[in-house]
Amino acid sequence: MGPRGGPVGLAAATRMPVIEDNIRAFPGSWAPFDDLARVARVASSWSVPVLGPGGLLGVITVFRAITGKPQRDDLDLATLYAGHAASAIERDHLLEQLTARNRVLETIREMLQTLAGPVPVAHGLIIALDALRDGLEADEAALVTSAAPSGDVLTRAYSGQTAAIPATTLTAARSLLARDGPDGVAVPGLTADAGCVLSVSFAAPGGRMVLLACWRGEPPTPTADHATDLVEDAAHSFRLALERESASVALQEAMALRQSQEMQHAFLRRLSHELRTPLTAITGYASSLLQEDVTWDADSQHRFLSRISAESSRLGRLVNDMLDFSAIESGIFRLQCDWCDIPLVIDAAVALLPPSSAPFVEVKTAPGLSAVWADHDRLEQVFVNLVGNALRHNPPGTRVTVTVEASSAHNREPASVIVWVSDDGEGMAPELLHAPTAAAAAARHPGTGRDAGAGLGLSIASGIVSAHGGVMELEQAARGTSFRITLPVEKAEKVHDDSE
């Protein structure tokens, strides 16, 4: 640049054409390269600077073996070529900048769509970091968090290239987490091992976090111009996504707690009513028998005592249901398992129903059913509850059908026995089909005056089936209500114990 660069350097420095018409006689600007001019047999030259909006882009130089000034047309032609060259170079620069800017905008759009969309945040961070790494043309993008209060560094890194954060990147993250820096501000760093590192630390619901973008060498020039802003925007988006996730989890927990409390209050109100009814009847009949000024005949005394016995049995069943429900809820429910024939279990359950109900219950069993490893008495309780509920909560004359079929093992699923308990009664309201079974039982026939029980029967039945490794589901039926019970022929725990 300047006279030491010969005619090219002088044209670049002055931004003006430099013409040397007789280098052999008057070297002029060629003086630093006089020997080279003789060897190359250059007698004259002219140099035209290539100027663009941003300044000097280059110099076009014409070398001739004869002396003399260039013709006006020759000089205009060189100037024209210089203009074309400047336009081409400037166009390439603009295209490169536009491409880099579009890449940044596309990266921001993709990250925002991912983090604000329905994708779970844990998976959305992976997608967003992949987009950030591509937009930055980086070799690695990672998110690192520290665990309070122990101060141990736990890594939660997401990268589309490697499964784990490199040791050098993790070392840089530890140093950033160890010191208190400004939140949301990009901090550049350059080490011999990790190359170029751009980091942003910020406070998140899970503790302080650091967003890292790493290059093995220098980042590409178009990307480097926008890298700082892009990394800071990405860190802000990650923080908002994590805060949204934390708020969503807190909201779900609050809603679940509120729903649980409402169900508990409703259950306690209903249970207190159910307990008060037999207690009131027992107290009333017993007080009547104890009245000294009234003489009851033998038939009245027998009727009173029968009612006292029936209400006492009802009270005992309620207490037993409460104990079973408590054991199921607390996880201390125990089974006494043996090989059981499901049709015999169902027949025993039907036999426990009032004799007047037997004509309205039909049992259909498929041939060749396998025995099931289960607790006979507990399964009997399941079918007593389901069939009894179907008869008790529907109009007189409602028919109940119990269907038993076998399901063969396939797709690595164990063989199972499927039982449907269906009735042709009024059925449950559609909004109750997906409600918890206890709440559905309690709300099945509000205001009808029929005994709906304390709402424990279905919950206990579902808990017993789950304890056997099975599933009890409420199915949509064209008429009435239908429960599907799936019981594995042999539980995985039993197979494991036998193998040992």
MORARA-V541431 format. One record per residue. N is the residue number from 1. RES is the residue in three letters. SS is DSSP state (H for helix, E for strand, L for the rest). PHI is phi in whole degrees, 0 to 359 (999 if undefined). OMEGA is omega in degrees with one decimal (none if undefined). Layout:
BEGIN
n: <N | N>
res: <RES | RES>
ss: <SS | SS>
phi: <PHI | PHI>
omega: <OMEGA | OMEGA>
END
This chain:
BEGIN
n: <1 | 2 | 3 | 4 | 5 | 6 | 7 | 8 | 9 | 10 | 11 | 12 | 13 | 14 | 15 | 16 | 17 | 18 | 19 | 20 | 21 | 22 | 23 | 24 | 25 | 26 | 27 | 28 | 29 | 30 | 31 | 32 | 33 | 34 | 35 | 36 | 37 | 38 | 39 | 40 | 41 | 42 | 43 | 44 | 45 | 46 | 47 | 48 | 49 | 50 | 51 | 52 | 53 | 54 | 55 | 56 | 57 | 58 | 59 | 60 | 61 | 62 | 63 | 64 | 65 | 66 | 67 | 68 | 69 | 70 | 71 | 72 | 73 | 74 | 75 | 76 | 77 | 78 | 79 | 80 | 81 | 82 | 83 | 84 | 85 | 86 | 87 | 88 | 89 | 90 | 91 | 92 | 93 | 94 | 95 | 96 | 97 | 98 | 99 | 100 | 101 | 102 | 103 | 104 | 105 | 106 | 107 | 108 | 109 | 110 | 111 | 112 | 113 | 114 | 115 | 116 | 117 | 118 | 119 | 120 | 121 | 122 | 123 | 124 | 125 | 126 | 127 | 128 | 129 | 130 | 131 | 132 | 133 | 134 | 135 | 136 | 137 | 138 | 139 | 140 | 141 | 142 | 143 | 144 | 145 | 146 | 147 | 148 | 149 | 150 | 151 | 152 | 153 | 154 | 155 | 156 | 157 | 158 | 159 | 160 | 161 | 162 | 163 | 164 | 165 | 166 | 167 | 168 | 169 | 170 | 171 | 172 | 173 | 174 | 175 | 176 | 177 | 178 | 179 | 180 | 181 | 182 | 183 | 184 | 185 | 186 | 187 | 188 | 189 | 190 | 191 | 192 | 193 | 194 | 195 | 196 | 197 | 198 | 199 | 200 | 201 | 202 | 203 | 204 | 205 | 206 | 207 | 208 | 209 | 210 | 211 | 212 | 213 | 214 | 215 | 216 | 217 | 218 | 219 | 220 | 221 | 222 | 223 | 224 | 225 | 226 | 227 | 228 | 229 | 230 | 231 | 232 | 233 | 234 | 235 | 236 | 237 | 238 | 239 | 240 | 241 | 242 | 243 | 244 | 245 | 246 | 247 | 248 | 249 | 250 | 251 | 252 | 253 | 254 | 255 | 256 | 257 | 258 | 259 | 260 | 261 | 262 | 263 | 264 | 265 | 266 | 267 | 268 | 269 | 270 | 271 | 272 | 273 | 274 | 275 | 276 | 277 | 278 | 279 | 280 | 281 | 282 | 283 | 284 | 285 | 286 | 287 | 288 | 289 | 290 | 291 | 292 | 293 | 294 | 295 | 296 | 297 | 298 | 299 | 300 | 301 | 302 | 303 | 304 | 305 | 306 | 307 | 308 | 309 | 310 | 311 | 312 | 313 | 314 | 315 | 316 | 317 | 318 | 319 | 320 | 321 | 322 | 323 | 324 | 325 | 326 | 327 | 328 | 329 | 330 | 331 | 332 | 333 | 334 | 335 | 336 | 337 | 338 | 339 | 340 | 341 | 342 | 343 | 344 | 345 | 346 | 347 | 348 | 349 | 350 | 351 | 352 | 353 | 354 | 355 | 356 | 357 | 358 | 359 | 360 | 361 | 362 | 363 | 364 | 365 | 366 | 367 | 368 | 369 | 370 | 371 | 372 | 373 | 374 | 375 | 376 | 377 | 378 | 379 | 380 | 381 | 382 | 383 | 384 | 385 | 386 | 387 | 388 | 389 | 390 | 391 | 392 | 393 | 394 | 395 | 396 | 397 | 398 | 399 | 400 | 401 | 402 | 403 | 404 | 405 | 406 | 407 | 408 | 409 | 410 | 411 | 412 | 413 | 414 | 415 | 416 | 417 | 418 | 419 | 420 | 421 | 422 | 423 | 424 | 425 | 426 | 427 | 428 | 429 | 430 | 431 | 432 | 433 | 434 | 435 | 436 | 437 | 438 | 439 | 440 | 441 | 442 | 443 | 444 | 445 | 446 | 447 | 448 | 449 | 450 | 451 | 452 | 453 | 454 | 455 | 456 | 457 | 458 | 459 | 460 | 461 | 462 | 463 | 464 | 465 | 466 | 467 | 468 | 469 | 470 | 471 | 472 | 473 | 474 | 475 | 476 | 477 | 478 | 479 | 480 | 481 | 482 | 483 | 484 | 485 | 486 | 487 | 488 | 489 | 490 | 491 | 492 | 493 | 494 | 495 | 496 | 497 | 498 | 499 | 500>
res: <MET | GLY | PRO | ARG | GLY | GLY | PRO | VAL | GLY | LEU | ALA | ALA | ALA | THR | ARG | MET | PRO | VAL | ILE | GLU | ASP | ASN | ILE | ARG | ALA | PHE | PRO | GLY | SER | TRP | ALA | PRO | PHE | ASP | ASP | LEU | ALA | ARG | VAL | ALA | ARG | VAL | ALA | SER | SER | TRP | SER | VAL | PRO | VAL | LEU | GLY | PRO | GLY | GLY | LEU | LEU | GLY | VAL | ILE | THR | VAL | PHE | ARG | ALA | ILE | THR | GLY | LYS | PRO | GLN | ARG | ASP | ASP | LEU | ASP | LEU | ALA | THR | LEU | TYR | ALA | GLY | HIS | ALA | ALA | SER | ALA | ILE | GLU | ARG | ASP | HIS | LEU | LEU | GLU | GLN | LEU | THR | ALA | ARG | ASN | ARG | VAL | LEU | GLU | THR | ILE | ARG | GLU | MET | LEU | GLN | THR | LEU | ALA | GLY | PRO | VAL | PRO | VAL | ALA | HIS | GLY | LEU | ILE | ILE | ALA | LEU | ASP | ALA | LEU | ARG | ASP | GLY | LEU | GLU | ALA | ASP | GLU | ALA | ALA | LEU | VAL | THR | SER | ALA | ALA | PRO | SER | GLY | ASP | VAL | LEU | THR | ARG | ALA | TYR | SER | GLY | GLN | THR | ALA | ALA | ILE | PRO | ALA | THR | THR | LEU | THR | ALA | ALA | ARG | SER | LEU | LEU | ALA | ARG | ASP | GLY | PRO | ASP | GLY | VAL | ALA | VAL | PRO | GLY | LEU | THR | ALA | ASP | ALA | GLY | CYS | VAL | LEU | SER | VAL | SER | PHE | ALA | ALA | PRO | GLY | GLY | ARG | MET | VAL | LEU | LEU | ALA | CYS | TRP | ARG | GLY | GLU | PRO | PRO | THR | PRO | THR | ALA | ASP | HIS | ALA | THR | ASP | LEU | VAL | GLU | ASP | ALA | ALA | HIS | SER | PHE | ARG | LEU | ALA | LEU | GLU | ARG | GLU | SER | ALA | SER | VAL | ALA | LEU | GLN | GLU | ALA | MET | ALA | LEU | ARG | GLN | SER | GLN | GLU | MET | GLN | HIS | ALA | PHE | LEU | ARG | ARG | LEU | SER | HIS | GLU | LEU | ARG | THR | PRO | LEU | THR | ALA | ILE | THR | GLY | TYR | ALA | SER | SER | LEU | LEU | GLN | GLU | ASP | VAL | THR | TRP | ASP | ALA | ASP | SER | GLN | HIS | ARG | PHE | LEU | SER | ARG | ILE | SER | ALA | GLU | SER | SER | ARG | LEU | GLY | ARG | LEU | VAL | ASN | ASP | MET | LEU | ASP | PHE | SER | ALA | ILE | GLU | SER | GLY | ILE | PHE | ARG | LEU | GLN | CYS | ASP | TRP | CYS | ASP | ILE | PRO | LEU | VAL | ILE | ASP | ALA | ALA | VAL | ALA | LEU | LEU | PRO | PRO | SER | SER | ALA | PRO | PHE | VAL | GLU | VAL | LYS | THR | ALA | PRO | GLY | LEU | SER | ALA | VAL | TRP | ALA | ASP | HIS | ASP | ARG | LEU | GLU | GLN | VAL | PHE | VAL | ASN | LEU | VAL | GLY | ASN | ALA | LEU | ARG | HIS | ASN | PRO | PRO | GLY | THR | ARG | VAL | THR | VAL | THR | VAL | GLU | ALA | SER | SER | ALA | HIS | ASN | ARG | GLU | PRO | ALA | SER | VAL | ILE | VAL | TRP | VAL | SER | ASP | ASP | GLY | GLU | GLY | MET | ALA | PRO | GLU | LEU | LEU | HIS | ALA | PRO | THR | ALA | ALA | ALA | ALA | ALA | ALA | ARG | HIS | PRO | GLY | THR | GLY | ARG | ASP | ALA | GLY | ALA | GLY | LEU | GLY | LEU | SER | ILE | ALA | SER | GLY | ILE | VAL | SER | ALA | HIS | GLY | GLY | VAL | MET | GLU | LEU | GLU | GLN | ALA | ALA | ARG | GLY | THR | SER | PHE | ARG | ILE | THR | LEU | PRO | VAL | GLU | LYS | ALA | GLU | LYS | VAL | HIS | ASP | ASP | SER | GLU>
ss: <L | L | H | H | H | H | H | H | H | H | H | H | H | H | L | L | L | E | E | E | L | L | L | L | L | L | L | H | H | H | H | H | H | H | H | H | H | H | H | H | L | L | L | E | E | E | E | E | E | E | E | E | L | L | E | E | E | E | E | E | E | E | E | E | L | L | L | L | L | L | L | H | H | H | H | H | H | H | H | H | H | H | H | H | H | H | H | H | H | H | H | H | H | H | H | H | H | H | H | H | H | H | H | H | H | H | H | H | H | H | H | H | H | H | H | H | L | L | L | L | H | H | H | H | H | H | H | H | H | H | H | H | H | H | H | H | L | L | L | E | E | E | E | E | E | E | L | L | L | L | L | L | E | E | E | L | L | L | L | L | L | L | L | L | L | L | H | H | H | H | H | H | H | H | H | H | H | H | L | L | L | L | L | L | L | E | E | E | E | E | E | L | L | L | E | E | E | E | E | E | E | E | E | E | L | L | E | E | E | E | E | E | E | E | E | L | L | L | L | L | H | H | H | H | H | H | H | H | H | H | H | H | H | H | H | H | H | H | H | H | H | H | H | H | H | H | H | H | H | H | H | H | H | H | H | H | H | H | H | H | H | H | H | H | H | H | H | H | H | H | H | H | H | H | H | H | H | H | H | H | H | H | H | H | H | H | H | H | H | H | L | L | L | L | L | L | L | H | H | H | H | H | H | H | H | H | H | H | H | H | H | H | H | H | H | H | H | H | H | H | H | H | H | H | H | H | H | H | H | H | L | L | L | L | L | L | L | E | E | E | L | H | H | H | H | H | H | H | H | H | H | L | L | L | H | H | H | H | H | H | E | E | E | E | E | L | L | L | L | L | L | E | E | E | L | H | H | H | H | H | H | H | H | H | H | H | H | H | H | H | H | H | L | L | L | L | L | L | L | E | E | E | E | E | E | E | E | L | L | E | L | L | E | L | L | E | E | E | E | E | E | E | E | L | L | L | L | L | L | H | H | H | L | L | L | L | H | H | H | H | H | H | L | L | L | L | L | L | L | L | L | L | L | L | L | L | H | H | H | H | H | H | H | H | H | H | H | L | L | L | E | E | E | E | E | L | L | L | L | L | L | E | E | E | E | E | E | E | L | L | L | H | H | H | H | H | H | H | H | L>
phi: <999 | 106 | 302 | 293 | 265 | 70 | 299 | 293 | 296 | 291 | 295 | 292 | 284 | 270 | 59 | 230 | 297 | 242 | 246 | 240 | 268 | 209 | 290 | 292 | 272 | 228 | 302 | 57 | 289 | 276 | 308 | 296 | 236 | 298 | 297 | 295 | 297 | 293 | 296 | 277 | 59 | 265 | 258 | 206 | 200 | 217 | 241 | 242 | 289 | 259 | 249 | 235 | 301 | 269 | 118 | 289 | 252 | 170 | 224 | 260 | 238 | 252 | 251 | 231 | 271 | 239 | 275 | 120 | 282 | 291 | 291 | 301 | 294 | 296 | 293 | 296 | 295 | 296 | 295 | 296 | 298 | 298 | 295 | 298 | 297 | 298 | 296 | 295 | 295 | 294 | 298 | 296 | 298 | 295 | 297 | 295 | 294 | 296 | 298 | 296 | 293 | 297 | 296 | 296 | 297 | 294 | 296 | 298 | 298 | 296 | 295 | 295 | 297 | 290 | 288 | 264 | 272 | 281 | 293 | 305 | 300 | 302 | 277 | 295 | 296 | 297 | 296 | 295 | 291 | 298 | 296 | 296 | 298 | 294 | 295 | 273 | 54 | 266 | 272 | 204 | 226 | 214 | 238 | 237 | 229 | 255 | 262 | 266 | 263 | 292 | 86 | 292 | 271 | 252 | 257 | 232 | 254 | 228 | 213 | 279 | 250 | 233 | 276 | 223 | 290 | 300 | 300 | 294 | 294 | 295 | 298 | 297 | 294 | 300 | 294 | 288 | 288 | 286 | 247 | 276 | 242 | 292 | 287 | 76 | 249 | 289 | 239 | 280 | 208 | 218 | 235 | 292 | 272 | 272 | 76 | 264 | 233 | 241 | 228 | 223 | 259 | 204 | 269 | 234 | 303 | 272 | 120 | 293 | 228 | 230 | 262 | 241 | 235 | 234 | 236 | 291 | 231 | 284 | 293 | 304 | 303 | 299 | 290 | 300 | 294 | 246 | 299 | 298 | 296 | 294 | 294 | 295 | 296 | 296 | 300 | 296 | 294 | 298 | 298 | 296 | 295 | 293 | 294 | 296 | 297 | 298 | 294 | 294 | 297 | 297 | 295 | 297 | 296 | 295 | 295 | 296 | 295 | 296 | 296 | 297 | 294 | 297 | 295 | 296 | 297 | 297 | 295 | 295 | 298 | 291 | 294 | 297 | 294 | 294 | 287 | 292 | 298 | 294 | 296 | 297 | 295 | 299 | 297 | 295 | 293 | 295 | 296 | 296 | 293 | 273 | 292 | 280 | 270 | 236 | 251 | 260 | 284 | 296 | 295 | 294 | 299 | 296 | 294 | 297 | 294 | 295 | 294 | 299 | 295 | 295 | 292 | 295 | 296 | 296 | 297 | 296 | 295 | 297 | 295 | 297 | 298 | 298 | 295 | 296 | 298 | 296 | 296 | 294 | 294 | 274 | 79 | 252 | 291 | 242 | 244 | 250 | 270 | 202 | 285 | 239 | 266 | 301 | 303 | 293 | 298 | 292 | 299 | 294 | 293 | 295 | 294 | 279 | 284 | 304 | 305 | 291 | 273 | 304 | 295 | 263 | 245 | 239 | 247 | 241 | 237 | 282 | 286 | 72 | 286 | 278 | 292 | 243 | 280 | 203 | 268 | 302 | 295 | 290 | 295 | 300 | 298 | 301 | 284 | 297 | 297 | 292 | 292 | 298 | 299 | 298 | 280 | 280 | 261 | 233 | 298 | 304 | 92 | 294 | 259 | 240 | 242 | 249 | 245 | 239 | 224 | 259 | 241 | 286 | 290 | 201 | 52 | 67 | 270 | 290 | 296 | 213 | 243 | 247 | 236 | 253 | 246 | 235 | 230 | 252 | 275 | 288 | 78 | 269 | 295 | 305 | 289 | 267 | 295 | 252 | 278 | 304 | 299 | 294 | 294 | 295 | 295 | 292 | 256 | 296 | 228 | 295 | 77 | 274 | 87 | 279 | 289 | 261 | 73 | 276 | 82 | 268 | 303 | 290 | 296 | 294 | 300 | 296 | 295 | 294 | 297 | 297 | 297 | 274 | 83 | 256 | 222 | 246 | 234 | 265 | 260 | 287 | 239 | 296 | 212 | 76 | 233 | 223 | 250 | 247 | 246 | 249 | 241 | 292 | 297 | 214 | 289 | 298 | 296 | 294 | 299 | 297 | 295 | 296 | 293 | 286>
omega: <-179.0 | -176.3 | -179.1 | 178.6 | 179.6 | -177.2 | 179.9 | 179.7 | 179.9 | 178.4 | 179.2 | -177.3 | -175.5 | -176.5 | -179.4 | 176.0 | 178.5 | -176.4 | 174.7 | -173.0 | -179.6 | -175.7 | -175.9 | -177.9 | -178.5 | -176.5 | 177.8 | -178.4 | 179.1 | -174.8 | 179.1 | -175.9 | -176.3 | 179.9 | -179.8 | 178.7 | 179.8 | -179.2 | -178.0 | 179.1 | 176.6 | -178.6 | 179.6 | 178.9 | 167.5 | -176.0 | -177.7 | 179.2 | 176.1 | -175.2 | 175.6 | 179.8 | -179.5 | -179.8 | -176.0 | 177.6 | -177.9 | -179.5 | 173.1 | -178.0 | 176.9 | 179.2 | 179.1 | 180.0 | 179.0 | 179.8 | 178.3 | 178.4 | 178.6 | 173.9 | -179.1 | -180.0 | 179.7 | 179.9 | 177.5 | 179.7 | 178.2 | 178.1 | 178.5 | 176.9 | 178.4 | 177.8 | 177.8 | 179.4 | 179.1 | 179.4 | -179.3 | -179.6 | -179.3 | 178.0 | 178.3 | 177.9 | -179.5 | 178.9 | 179.4 | 178.5 | 179.1 | 178.2 | 178.7 | -179.9 | 177.1 | 178.4 | 178.3 | -179.5 | 178.7 | 177.6 | 178.8 | -179.8 | -178.7 | 179.2 | -178.6 | 178.2 | -178.8 | -175.4 | -179.8 | -177.2 | -176.8 | -178.7 | 176.0 | -173.5 | -178.5 | 178.2 | 179.8 | 177.8 | 178.6 | -178.8 | -178.3 | 179.0 | 174.2 | 178.9 | 178.6 | 179.8 | 178.6 | -179.3 | 178.7 | -173.7 | -178.1 | 177.1 | -176.5 | 171.0 | -172.8 | 175.4 | -174.6 | -179.8 | 176.7 | -179.0 | 175.3 | 4.3 | -174.7 | 179.9 | 177.2 | -177.4 | 173.5 | -177.2 | 170.8 | -170.1 | 177.9 | 179.1 | 178.2 | -174.8 | -177.3 | -177.5 | -178.6 | 179.4 | 174.9 | -177.0 | -179.5 | 178.0 | 179.6 | 177.1 | 177.5 | 179.4 | 179.0 | -179.2 | 179.0 | 178.7 | -176.7 | -178.0 | 179.8 | 178.4 | 179.3 | 179.9 | 172.9 | -178.9 | -178.7 | 179.4 | 178.5 | 176.2 | -178.4 | 177.4 | -176.8 | -175.4 | -172.2 | -176.4 | -178.9 | -179.0 | 174.8 | -172.1 | 175.4 | 176.2 | -179.8 | 179.7 | 180.0 | -179.8 | -179.3 | -176.6 | 179.4 | -179.0 | 177.1 | 173.3 | -176.1 | 169.4 | -172.0 | 173.6 | 177.5 | 175.8 | 176.8 | 176.3 | 178.3 | -173.8 | -179.8 | -179.5 | -177.3 | -178.6 | -176.4 | -172.7 | -176.7 | -179.5 | -177.4 | 179.7 | 177.8 | 177.6 | 179.2 | 178.2 | 177.9 | 178.3 | 178.1 | -179.7 | 179.0 | 179.3 | 179.2 | 176.4 | 177.9 | 178.0 | 179.9 | 179.1 | 179.1 | 178.3 | 179.4 | 179.2 | 178.9 | 178.5 | 178.8 | 178.7 | 178.8 | 178.7 | 179.2 | 178.3 | 178.5 | 178.9 | 178.2 | 178.4 | 179.0 | 179.2 | 178.9 | -179.5 | 179.7 | 177.9 | -178.7 | -179.1 | 178.2 | 176.8 | -178.7 | 178.3 | -177.9 | -176.8 | 178.4 | 178.6 | 178.1 | 179.9 | -179.8 | -179.6 | -178.6 | -179.5 | 179.6 | 178.1 | 178.2 | 179.9 | -176.7 | 178.6 | -176.7 | -177.3 | 178.7 | 177.5 | -178.7 | 177.2 | -175.1 | -179.3 | 179.6 | 178.9 | 179.3 | 179.1 | 179.2 | -178.6 | 177.8 | 177.9 | 177.1 | 178.9 | -178.8 | 179.8 | 176.1 | 177.5 | 178.4 | 178.3 | 177.8 | 178.3 | 178.3 | 179.1 | 178.3 | 177.4 | 178.3 | 179.3 | 178.9 | -179.7 | 179.0 | 179.0 | 179.2 | -178.0 | -177.2 | 177.0 | 179.7 | -179.8 | -176.6 | 179.3 | 172.8 | -169.3 | 172.7 | 178.9 | -174.3 | 173.5 | -174.1 | 177.5 | 178.0 | 177.3 | -179.2 | 177.6 | 178.1 | 178.9 | 179.2 | -179.6 | 179.8 | 178.9 | 176.9 | -177.9 | -178.7 | -178.2 | -174.1 | -178.2 | -176.2 | 180.0 | 178.6 | -179.4 | 177.6 | -179.4 | 177.2 | 179.5 | 174.7 | 179.7 | 178.1 | 172.4 | -176.1 | 176.6 | -172.3 | 175.3 | -173.6 | -175.3 | -178.9 | 176.2 | 176.0 | 177.6 | 178.6 | -175.0 | 173.0 | 179.8 | -175.8 | -179.2 | 178.9 | 177.1 | -178.5 | 179.8 | -173.5 | -173.7 | -179.4 | 179.6 | 176.7 | -179.9 | 177.4 | -178.5 | -179.8 | 179.4 | 176.5 | -177.2 | -178.4 | 177.9 | 177.8 | 176.1 | -177.0 | 178.4 | 175.6 | -179.0 | 177.5 | 176.1 | -178.2 | 175.3 | -176.8 | 175.2 | -177.0 | 179.8 | 173.3 | 172.7 | -172.9 | 175.1 | 179.8 | -177.8 | -175.6 | 179.4 | 178.5 | 174.8 | -177.8 | -177.9 | 179.5 | -176.1 | -178.6 | 178.6 | 174.6 | -172.4 | -179.8 | 179.5 | 179.7 | 179.3 | -177.9 | -175.6 | -171.2 | -179.3 | -178.8 | 173.9 | -178.7 | -178.8 | 178.4 | -178.9 | 179.5 | -179.9 | -178.1 | -179.2 | -178.2 | -172.4 | -178.7 | 178.5 | 178.7 | 178.9 | 179.2 | 178.8 | 179.1 | 179.1 | 178.9 | 178.3 | 176.6 | -177.5 | -179.1 | -177.6 | 173.1 | -175.6 | 174.6 | -174.8 | 174.8 | -179.0 | 178.6 | 178.5 | 177.6 | -176.9 | -179.5 | 174.4 | 177.3 | 179.3 | 178.1 | -178.3 | 175.8 | 178.7 | -179.3 | -178.5 | -179.8 | -179.7 | 179.6 | 178.1 | -179.5 | -179.6 | -179.7 | -178.4 | 179.1 | none>
END
